[in-house]
Amino acid sequence: MLLGSRRVNLNYYPMCPNPEHTVGVGRHSDISTFTILLQDDIGGLHVRKDNGNGWIHVSLISRSFIINIWDALQIISKGRHKSIEYCVIANGSQNMILVLLFVNPKPEGILCPFPEVLANGKKPLYKPVL
C-alpha cells in the first residue's frame, strides 16, 4: 500500500537578487509516504521545529541523502512518525538544484493505521483517507 508510484523531480531555483523577499517553495507537507532528497552544495531546505515555532536549516552533509517522512506515514503509524512541514529558501548568490524521489501510496489504497498500531483497543488519530 505504501510503495505505489515513484516520481523523480528535478527542481531548479535560479539565483534571486533579493532572497529575503522570496521563497523558493512555500511551507507545506506532502501526502507521499516519504521522499529521498539529494541536495546540492548550496542548501536552502528548512524544516519546521517540533514545537511549531520557527525553522531549522537542514545542514549539508557531502554525498548524503535526506529522507523526509510525509503525511501517509504519519497516518498509518498513528502519529508515531511525524510528517514534517518544510520550505525551500531562495539563494542570493547561486542557482540551486534539488533532486527528489517521491514514493507515494498506491492510489487505490486506503490510508489508516496498521492493525498492529491499534492493538489493545487503541483508537486511530485520523479518519481513513483514500
Disulfide bonds with the S-S distance in Angstrom:
none
